[in-house]
Amino acid sequence: MSQVKLHITVAAAALMMASGGACALSLVEAYEKARLHDPVYRAAFYANESGKENRILGRANLLPTISGNYSAYKNRTDIEAGGRVTHPAYTSRAGNVSLRQAVFNLDAWARYKQGQAQSNASAAQFEADSQALILRVVAAYIEALFSDDQVALASASRDMYTEQNKVNATLFKKGEGTKTDMLETQARLDLSEAKLLEAKDLQLAARTTLSGIIGDDVTRLDSLSTAFKVRAADQAGFEAWKKAALERNPELKSQMYSVEIARAEVLKARAGHTPRLDLVATYAKNDSDTINTLEQKSTVRSIGVQLNVPIYSGGSVNAATRQALANQERVRAEMDGRTNKVLLDLRRDYDSVASSVTRIEALLKAVESAKLLMTATTQSIKGGVRINLDLLNAQEQLYTAQRDLAQARYTYLLGSLKLRAGSGALSSDDVREIAANFR
């Protein structure tokens, strides 16, 4: 095999061998581990579990409250009557059960609506956090995989320059090469050594990041399949993605529920001016309740209504209402800002995916052209038309094209997931679909 063909073969195999292996960590495995171990996701999970209870807490304000109490006392009383003092001792007992049901209570109604909105907001936020986990896992996995590719390409580059250096030394001894060729190659070799060290540092950092998410050490990863192909360009257009985002994006839904929470807070504040009407029922039993009812037992059953009308509270109700209204407008402004950001990110991701399709096609051609350039440069050197530096430049061009191609493919995969996340359609099924591109 000629020297140039050896170079091309090694470079082409570098990406395929970067992270393959029988014990490689698949993307699906990484995602499942992250769901169990990622501290950010676990915190979001328990925050949602807490948020679910707001629905019950809010509803409780509309349901009846039942309470009971019982008391028993030993009493000794001094009674003076007609110059005579007696000291009766007796035990008094009292017990009652009471029920209170709100008939008209604006504050209770506001708390009920607020509890529902809080639970809905929590669920929407957890959906957004679940999508964020997918993006973080895939991004960390791809970053680790790209760092492996960088190490593989840097190693191949270093090996090729080492081999080229040997060839130049042999040619120089035979009087067919020059000292300049040797120095040029040595300079490239020294630079490739430095790039290899840098690539290994980045590889360690990328794997450490992925390990922190999945809670396990990362040794080997699946590599991108050589049969990987991008999908055809999106035919629906950006407006379809925008419509889906406005309807389903979990961040926007969470913000929408935040507006409802703020609206309920205004209603709670205004409730300070409204009357409260409750249905009250009591069942009480007393035994020697007082000295006047000594050795008497009584049972009292009562049912009725209780009206509480607020008159003046020092201006606190008006102040609380104005404060709640201001907070409501603030939340609405935050929702508008969040909507603008989501749509801006969606537009950027849409354009990134669309341009990645064309970019990948162009880089595939660039890699093939770089391989042909190396072959042609070698032939030209033999014919005395080109020099050693031209071959080194051709090699560098090949490595750059291969690196850019790998990066473009990863950008396309991650961008497609971000696009689905922005539209609110990202799920674990997409992880499995993306994972099918890795072997």
C-alpha positions in Angstrom: 0.0 0.0 0.0 1.4 3.4 -0.9 2.1 6.0 1.7 -0.8 8.3 0.7 -3.3 5.4 0.6 -2.1 4.4 4.1 -2.7 8.0 5.3 -6.2 8.1 3.8 -7.2 4.7 5.2 -6.0 5.6 8.7 -7.8 8.9 8.6 -11.1 7.4 7.3 -11.0 4.7 10.0 -10.3 7.1 12.8 -13.8 8.2 13.4 -15.2 4.7 13.1 -12.8 3.4 15.7 -13.1 6.4 18.1 -15.6 5.0 20.5 -16.9 1.7 19.2 -16.9 -1.6 21.1 -19.0 -4.4 22.5 -19.2 -2.7 25.9 -19.9 0.8 24.6 -22.5 2.9 26.5 -25.4 3.5 24.2 -27.4 6.8 24.1 -30.5 5.1 25.4 -28.6 3.6 28.3 -27.1 7.0 29.1 -30.6 8.6 29.1 -32.0 5.9 31.4 -29.2 6.3 33.8 -29.6 10.0 33.8 -33.2 9.7 34.7 -32.2 7.8 37.9 -29.0 9.7 38.8 -29.0 13.2 37.4 -29.4 15.6 40.4 -31.0 18.4 38.4 -33.7 16.0 37.1 -34.3 14.4 40.5 -34.8 17.9 42.0 -37.3 18.7 39.3 -39.1 15.4 39.9 -39.6 16.0 43.6 -40.5 19.7 42.9 -43.3 18.3 40.7 -44.4 15.8 43.4 -44.6 18.7 45.8 -46.5 20.8 43.2 -49.2 18.2 42.7 -50.4 18.7 46.3 -51.4 22.3 45.5 -54.5 21.0 43.8 -55.6 19.2 46.9 -54.6 22.1 49.2 -56.6 24.6 47.1 -59.7 22.3 46.9 -59.7 21.8 50.7 -60.8 25.4 51.1 -64.1 24.6 49.5 -64.7 21.4 51.5 -66.2 21.1 55.0 -64.0 21.2 58.0 -64.9 19.0 61.0 -63.4 19.3 64.4 -64.1 17.8 67.8 -62.9 18.5 71.3 -63.4 16.9 74.7 -62.6 18.2 78.2 -62.8 16.7 81.7 -61.9 18.6 84.9 -62.0 17.8 88.6 -63.5 20.7 90.4 -63.6 21.8 94.1 -65.7 24.8 94.8 -66.2 27.0 97.9 -69.8 28.1 98.3 -70.9 30.4 101.2 -74.6 30.8 101.7 -76.5 31.9 104.9 -73.3 31.8 107.0 -72.6 28.3 105.9 -69.7 27.2 103.8 -69.8 24.1 101.6 -67.1 22.6 99.5 -68.7 20.5 96.8 -66.3 18.5 94.6 -67.4 17.2 91.2 -66.1 16.3 87.8 -67.2 18.3 84.7 -67.2 16.9 81.3 -67.8 18.5 77.9 -67.5 17.3 74.3 -68.6 18.6 71.0 -68.2 18.0 67.3 -68.7 20.9 64.9 -68.9 21.1 61.1 -68.3 24.3 59.1 -69.0 24.5 55.3 -68.3 27.6 53.3 -71.4 28.7 51.4 -70.0 32.0 50.0 -66.2 32.5 50.4 -64.4 34.4 47.6 -61.1 33.8 49.3 -61.6 30.0 49.3 -62.7 30.1 45.7 -59.6 32.0 44.7 -57.3 29.6 46.6 -59.0 26.7 44.9 -58.4 28.2 41.4 -54.8 29.1 42.4 -54.1 25.6 43.7 -55.2 24.1 40.3 -53.1 26.6 38.4 -50.1 25.9 40.6 -50.3 22.2 40.0 -50.7 22.7 36.3 -47.7 25.0 36.3 -45.7 22.5 38.2 -46.6 19.7 35.7 -45.7 21.9 32.7 -42.4 22.9 34.3 -41.6 19.3 34.9 -42.3 18.5 31.3 -39.9 21.3 30.3 -37.3 19.9 32.8 -37.8 16.4 31.3 -37.1 17.8 27.8 -34.1 19.7 29.2 -32.8 16.4 30.5 -33.0 14.8 27.1 -31.1 17.8 25.5 -28.5 17.7 28.2 -27.9 14.0 27.9 -27.7 14.0 24.1 -25.5 17.2 24.1 -23.1 15.7 26.7 -23.1 12.3 24.8 -22.4 14.0 21.5 -19.8 16.3 23.0 -18.0 13.3 24.5 -18.3 11.5 21.2 -16.9 14.5 19.3 -14.0 14.7 21.7 -13.3 11.0 20.9 -13.3 11.9 17.2 -11.0 14.8 17.9 -8.6 12.5 19.7 -8.8 9.9 17.0 -8.2 12.5 14.2 -5.3 14.1 16.2 -3.7 10.7 16.7 -4.1 9.9 13.0 -2.6 13.3 12.2 0.3 12.7 14.5 0.9 9.2 13.2 0.9 10.4 9.6 3.3 13.2 10.2 5.5 10.8 12.1 5.4 8.4 9.1 6.0 11.3 6.7 9.0 12.4 8.8 10.5 8.9 8.3 9.9 9.0 4.6 11.5 12.5 4.3 14.5 11.2 6.3 14.9 8.2 4.0 14.6 10.4 0.9 17.2 12.8 2.4 19.7 10.1 2.9 19.2 9.0 -0.7 19.7 12.5 -1.8 16.2 12.8 -3.1 14.8 15.0 -0.4 15.7 18.3 1.2 16.4 19.5 4.7 13.5 21.9 4.3 11.1 19.1 3.8 12.2 17.5 7.0 11.9 20.7 9.0 8.4 21.4 7.6 7.2 17.9 8.5 8.8 18.1 12.0 7.1 21.4 12.6 3.8 19.9 11.7 4.5 16.8 13.8 5.3 19.0 16.9 2.1 20.9 16.4 0.1 17.7 16.0 1.5 16.5 19.3 0.3 19.6 21.1 -3.2 19.3 19.4 -3.4 15.7 20.6 -2.7 16.7 24.2 -5.3 19.4 24.0 -7.8 17.0 22.4 -7.2 14.5 25.3 -7.8 17.2 27.9 -11.1 18.1 26.2 -12.0 14.4 26.0 -11.5 14.0 29.7 -13.6 17.1 30.5 -16.4 15.9 28.2 -16.5 12.5 29.7 -16.5 13.9 33.2 -19.5 16.0 32.3 -21.4 13.0 31.0 -20.4 11.0 34.0 -21.9 13.6 36.3 -25.2 13.4 34.5 -25.5 9.6 34.4 -23.9 8.9 37.7 -21.5 6.4 36.3 -18.0 6.2 34.7 -17.8 6.5 30.9 -15.3 4.3 29.1 -16.6 3.7 25.6 -19.4 5.2 23.5 -21.3 4.1 20.5 -20.0 5.8 17.3 -22.1 7.5 14.6 -23.0 4.9 12.0 -21.3 5.2 8.6 -24.8 4.8 7.1 -26.0 8.0 8.7 -28.0 10.2 6.5 -29.8 13.4 7.1 -33.5 13.8 6.5 -34.9 15.7 3.6 -35.5 19.4 4.2 -38.6 20.3 6.2 -41.6 20.9 3.9 -43.9 22.3 6.6 -42.1 25.5 7.0 -41.3 27.6 10.1 -44.9 28.8 10.7 -46.0 25.2 11.4 -43.3 24.9 14.1 -44.2 28.3 15.5 -47.9 27.4 15.8 -47.0 24.1 17.6 -44.7 26.0 20.0 -47.3 28.5 20.9 -49.8 25.7 21.6 -47.6 23.0 23.3 -44.3 24.5 24.5 -44.1 23.5 28.2 -42.3 26.6 29.2 -45.0 28.8 27.7 -47.7 26.7 29.3 -46.0 27.0 32.7 -45.8 30.8 32.2 -49.5 30.9 31.2 -50.4 29.1 34.4 -48.2 31.6 36.3 -50.5 34.4 35.0 -53.5 32.4 36.3 -51.8 32.1 39.7 -51.3 35.9 39.7 -54.9 36.5 38.7 -56.1 34.3 41.6 -53.8 36.3 43.9 -55.7 39.4 42.9 -59.0 37.7 43.6 -57.7 36.7 47.1 -56.7 40.2 47.9 -60.1 41.6 46.8 -61.8 38.9 48.9 -60.8 41.0 51.9 -63.8 43.3 51.1 -66.4 40.6 50.6 -68.5 38.9 53.2 -68.2 35.3 54.2 -71.1 33.0 54.8 -70.7 29.6 56.4 -73.0 26.8 57.4 -72.2 25.7 60.9 -73.5 22.5 62.6 -72.6 21.5 66.2 -73.3 18.5 68.4 -72.4 18.9 72.1 -72.8 16.9 75.2 -72.1 18.3 78.7 -72.0 16.8 82.1 -71.9 19.1 85.2 -70.5 21.8 82.9 -70.8 24.5 85.7 -71.7 24.6 89.3 -75.1 25.7 88.3 -75.6 22.5 86.2 -74.1 20.2 88.8 -75.2 16.6 88.2 -77.0 17.7 85.1 -76.4 16.3 81.6 -77.3 18.1 78.4 -77.1 17.4 74.7 -77.2 20.3 72.3 -77.7 20.0 68.6 -77.5 23.2 66.5 -77.3 24.1 62.9 -77.3 27.5 61.3 -75.4 30.1 59.3 -72.7 32.5 60.3 -72.1 35.7 58.4 -68.8 37.6 58.7 -68.8 41.1 57.1 -65.4 42.9 56.9 -65.8 46.7 57.5 -62.3 48.2 57.8 -58.8 46.8 57.9 -56.6 49.9 57.9 -56.3 50.0 54.1 -54.5 46.7 53.9 -57.0 45.2 51.5 -56.6 48.0 49.0 -52.9 47.9 49.3 -52.7 44.1 48.8 -55.0 44.4 45.8 -52.8 47.0 44.1 -49.7 44.9 44.9 -51.3 41.8 43.4 -52.4 43.7 40.3 -48.8 45.0 39.8 -47.4 41.4 40.2 -50.0 40.2 37.7 -48.8 42.7 35.1 -45.2 41.7 35.8 -45.9 38.0 35.2 -47.7 38.9 32.0 -44.6 40.9 30.8 -42.4 37.9 31.7 -44.7 35.7 29.7 -44.3 38.0 26.7 -40.5 37.9 27.1 -40.5 34.2 27.4 -42.6 33.8 24.3 -40.2 36.0 22.3 -37.2 34.0 23.5 -38.8 30.6 22.7 -39.7 31.8 19.2 -36.3 33.3 18.7 -34.6 30.0 19.8 -37.0 28.1 17.6 -36.1 30.2 14.6 -32.4 29.7 15.2 -32.8 26.0 15.6 -35.0 25.7 12.5 -32.4 27.6 10.5 -29.6 25.5 12.0 -31.2 22.2 11.0 -32.0 23.5 7.5 -28.5 24.8 6.9 -26.9 21.6 8.4 -28.5 19.5 5.7 -26.8 21.6 3.0 -23.6 21.9 5.1 -23.3 18.1 5.6 -23.7 17.5 1.8 -21.0 20.0 1.1 -18.6 18.6 3.6 -19.1 15.0 2.3 -17.9 16.4 -1.0 -15.1 18.3 0.7 -13.8 15.1 2.3 -13.8 13.2 -1.0 -12.1 16.1 -2.7 -9.5 16.3 0.0 -8.7 12.6 -0.5 -8.4 13.1 -4.2 -6.2 16.1 -3.6 -3.8 14.1 -1.5 -3.5 11.5 -4.2 -3.0 14.1 -6.9 -0.4 16.0 -4.8 1.6 12.8 -4.2 1.7 12.2 -8.0 2.7 15.8 -8.6 5.5 15.5 -6.1 6.8 12.5 -8.0 6.6 14.5 -11.2 8.5 17.4 -9.5 5.6 19.8 -9.8 4.7 19.9 -6.1 6.8 19.9 -3.0 6.4 18.2 0.5 4.7 21.3 2.0 1.9 20.8 -0.5 1.3 17.3 0.7 1.3 18.4 4.3 -1.3 21.1 3.5 -3.4 18.5 1.7 -3.3 16.2 4.7 -4.3 19.1 7.0 -7.2 19.9 4.7 -8.4 16.3 4.9 -8.4 16.3 8.7 -10.2 19.6 8.9 -12.9 18.4 6.5 -13.4 15.2 8.4 -13.6 17.1 11.7 -16.1 19.6 10.3 -18.2 16.9 8.8 -18.4 15.1 12.2 -19.3 18.3 13.9 -21.9 19.2 11.3 -23.6 15.8 11.8 -23.7 16.2 15.5 -25.0 19.7 15.2 -27.8 18.5 12.9 -28.8 15.7 15.4 -28.8 18.0 18.4 -30.5 20.8 16.5 -33.3 18.5 15.4 -33.9 17.6 19.0 -33.9 21.3 20.1 -36.4 22.0 17.3 -38.8 19.4 18.7 -38.3 20.6 22.2 -39.1 24.1 21.2 -42.4 22.9 19.6 -43.2 20.9 22.7 -43.0 17.5 20.9 -39.8 16.1 22.4 -40.1 12.8 24.2 -38.1 9.7 25.1 -39.1 8.2 21.8 -36.9 10.8 20.1 -34.0 9.6 22.1 -34.5 6.1 20.8 -34.9 7.4 17.3 -31.6 9.4 17.5 -29.9 6.4 19.1 -30.6 4.3 16.0 -27.9 6.4 14.2 -25.2 5.2 16.6 -23.6 1.7 16.5 
